[in-house]
Amino acid sequence: MKTVKQVSDLTGISVRALHHYDKIGLFKPSAYSDSGYRLYSDEDLKILQQILFFKELDFPLGEIEAIMNNPNFDREKALLSHKKLLTLKRNRLNKLIKLVDKTLKGDDTMSFSEFDISEIEKLQKQYADEAKEMYGNTDEYKTFQEKTKNYSKNDWATLYQKIEVIFDKFANVMDKGIDSKEVQDLVKEWKNFISENLYKCSNETLLGLSKVYIDDERFTKNIDKHKKGLAEFISESIKIYCK
C-alpha cells in the first residue's frame, strides 16, 4: 500500500489534487491507516492511470467521473480508444517535428499540411449548419450558440476526437440488436454528449437527428467511414430508444 505522498511522488500529481479527486468521488483510496491517512493499492493505481489517460485527452473531471463510475465501463475498450486518439496526436506531432527539422536544415519549402485542421473545421461547420437548419431561432439553437461561442480550434479538435470514439463504439456493437442494452446505452451516451457539448438534446431532437443521419449525405458519409451501414444502424437504434 502507498501513502498519498508516495502516490504523488510516483505520478507527479500533487497531494492537493489527489485530495480533491477523493473529495469529488473520482479517485478514492481503498484503505486508511490507523491514523486516518489515505492508503492506495496497486489496483487503485490502475484506476488512477486510467483517469490520467482521460485527462491527457482533455476530458473534464466531471465526465471522467461519470465514465469511470458507469457499471458498463470497459477498461480494455477504453484503453484501445485512448491508443487510437493518442496515436493521432503523436502522428500530427511527428509531422510537425519533421517540418521543424527540415526548416533547421535550411529547407525553405513552404509546407503547411502539417498544420491542417480542415477536418476539424469541417465538422464544426457541419454541426453549426445542422443546429441552424433544425432549430433556427429556437432555444436549442440559442443553446448551441452559447455553448460553442468560445470553443477554440483545440476545443473543436477534442470534441471531434470524442465523437469519433463514440461512433467507433457504435461500430463495435453492430453485431448486436438495435434494441440490445449495449446499443441502447450508447444511444443514451450520445444523447447526453450532445446535450453537454452542443445543445439540449430531447428525445424529439434525437429523433430529428436520426432522420438527418440517413437523409443528409454529408452525415451518412461521415458516420459510415467508421463502418458501412453505421448511419442507418444508429438511426434505427435511436428510434427504438425514443419509443
Summary of the structure (lengths in Angstrom):
residues: 243
radius of gyration: 21.1
end to end distance: 49.2
largest distance: 65.8
contacts: 657
relative contact order: 0.07
helix: 71%
strand: 3%
